Amino acid sequence: MFSRGREVTCPKCGFKFDISYGRTFACYGCNYSVLGDCGYIKCPNCGHEFPST
């Protein structure tokens, strides 16, 4: 069974995605995503970064 994390909607483009999906693909290569939670979410569709609430 596939367990989903928290789903969010990008406030800029309206794309809905799982936070772990966004961090895996949109945040690839970012030191903050590797070292720990930076407090932001990056949309894998448009690249907009917004605070995690």
Stockholm file with secondary structure:
# STOCKHOLM 1.0

chainA/1-53         MFSRGREVTCPKCGFKFDISYGRTFACYGCNYSVLGDCGYIKCPNCGHEFPST
#=GR chainA/1-53 SS CCCCCCEEECTTTCCEEEHHHHHHHTTTTCHHHHHSCCSEEECTTTCCEEECC
#=GC SS_cons        CCCCCCEEECTTTCCEEEHHHHHHHTTTTCHHHHHSCCSEEECTTTCCEEECC
//
